[in-house]
Amino acid sequence: MNVEGLRAVVIGGSTGIGSGIGRVLAHRGARVALCDIDLEGADTVSRECQAGVVTTHYCDITSLDSLAAAEASIRAGGDIDLLFVIAGAIRAGRAGSARQRRFVRNCKAMRPMTTATRPAP
């Protein structure tokens, strides 16, 4: 897929798969917005890419206010063409415990994230 010139958003872009996706997109010519609760990690990824290609934005997937602020910041840089939702907040634990609640929270966060970043009408 040719992504040159497209605007891509990677939610969960500071480490792992998300940072890898961000790096590949930037290398292939996309303008990338990395969103993460770990802004320092996202900034590290940004510095590894070509200057001016990657922007970073604080985003806590468990907070609708944080999602809205990230969306506003991202949209200020142009329309969104591609969305990658990689973020998640889960730790080891017993089923039915806090681990299960975090899993449900992650699933519930998907809708507002995709709604917030959908193309403007």
C-alpha positions as CSV (number, residue, x, y, z in Angstrom):
1,M,0.0,0.0,0.0
2,N,1.3,3.4,-0.9
3,V,1.1,5.7,2.2
4,E,3.2,8.5,0.9
5,G,1.6,11.8,1.8
6,L,-1.2,10.2,3.9
7,R,-1.9,11.3,7.5
8,A,-1.8,8.3,9.8
9,V,-2.7,8.1,13.5
10,V,-1.2,5.4,15.7
11,I,-2.9,5.1,19.1
12,G,-0.5,3.3,21.3
13,G,2.6,4.3,19.4
14,S,5.3,4.6,22.0
15,T,6.5,1.0,22.2
16,G,6.1,-2.5,20.6
17,I,3.9,-3.0,17.6
18,G,2.6,0.6,17.7
19,S,6.0,2.1,17.5
20,G,7.0,-0.3,14.8
21,I,4.0,0.7,12.7
22,G,4.7,4.4,13.3
23,R,8.3,4.0,12.1
24,V,7.4,2.0,9.0
25,L,4.7,4.5,8.0
26,A,7.1,7.4,8.5
27,H,9.8,5.6,6.5
28,R,7.3,5.1,3.7
29,G,6.3,8.8,3.5
30,A,3.3,9.1,5.7
31,R,2.8,11.9,8.1
32,V,2.4,10.2,11.4
33,A,0.7,11.2,14.7
34,L,1.8,8.9,17.6
35,C,-0.7,9.0,20.5
36,D,0.1,7.4,23.8
37,I,0.0,7.9,27.6
38,D,3.8,7.5,27.5
39,L,4.6,10.7,25.7
40,E,8.3,10.4,26.5
41,G,8.4,7.0,24.6
42,A,6.4,8.5,21.7
43,D,8.9,11.4,21.6
44,T,11.8,8.9,21.4
45,V,10.2,7.2,18.4
46,S,9.6,10.6,16.8
47,R,13.2,11.6,17.2
48,E,14.3,8.3,15.4
49,C,12.3,9.3,12.3
50,Q,12.8,12.1,9.7
51,A,12.3,15.5,11.2
52,G,8.8,16.9,10.8
53,V,7.2,13.7,9.8
54,V,6.1,12.4,13.2
55,T,4.2,14.4,15.8
56,T,3.4,13.1,19.3
57,H,0.2,13.6,21.3
58,Y,-0.7,12.6,24.9
59,C,-3.7,10.2,24.8
60,D,-5.2,8.1,27.7
61,I,-7.6,5.6,26.1
62,T,-9.6,5.4,29.3
63,S,-10.5,9.1,29.3
64,L,-13.0,10.6,26.8
65,D,-11.6,14.1,27.6
66,S,-8.1,12.9,26.7
67,L,-9.3,11.4,23.5
68,A,-11.1,14.6,22.5
69,A,-8.0,16.7,23.3
70,A,-5.8,14.3,21.2
71,E,-8.2,14.5,18.3
72,A,-8.3,18.3,18.3
73,S,-4.5,18.4,18.4
74,I,-4.2,15.9,15.6
75,R,-6.9,17.5,13.4
76,A,-5.0,20.8,13.7
77,G,-2.3,19.1,11.5
78,G,-4.7,18.0,8.8
79,D,-7.3,15.3,7.9
80,I,-6.8,11.7,9.1
81,D,-6.4,9.1,6.4
82,L,-5.4,6.0,8.4
83,L,-6.1,4.9,12.0
84,F,-4.2,2.2,13.9
85,V,-5.5,1.4,17.4
86,I,-2.8,-0.6,19.1
87,A,-3.2,0.8,22.7
88,G,-4.1,-1.4,25.6
89,A,-3.9,-1.4,29.4
90,I,-3.8,-4.9,30.8
91,R,-1.7,-6.6,33.5
92,A,-1.6,-10.2,34.7
93,G,-4.2,-11.2,37.3
94,R,-7.0,-13.5,38.1
95,A,-10.0,-13.7,35.7
96,G,-12.9,-11.7,37.0
97,S,-10.5,-9.3,38.8
98,A,-9.0,-6.0,37.9
99,R,-7.5,-7.7,34.8
100,Q,-10.9,-8.5,33.4
101,R,-12.1,-4.9,34.1
102,R,-9.1,-3.5,32.3
103,F,-9.8,-5.8,29.3
104,V,-13.4,-4.6,29.2
105,R,-12.2,-0.9,29.5
106,N,-9.9,-1.5,26.5
107,C,-12.8,-2.9,24.4
108,K,-15.1,-0.1,25.4
109,A,-12.4,2.5,24.5
110,M,-12.3,1.3,20.8
111,R,-15.6,3.0,19.9
112,P,-14.8,6.5,21.1
113,M,-11.3,6.3,19.6
114,T,-12.6,5.4,16.2
115,T,-15.5,7.8,16.5
116,A,-13.1,10.7,17.5
117,T,-10.8,10.1,14.6
118,R,-13.3,9.4,11.8
119,P,-13.3,11.8,8.8
120,A,-15.1,15.0,9.4
121,P,-18.5,15.2,7.5
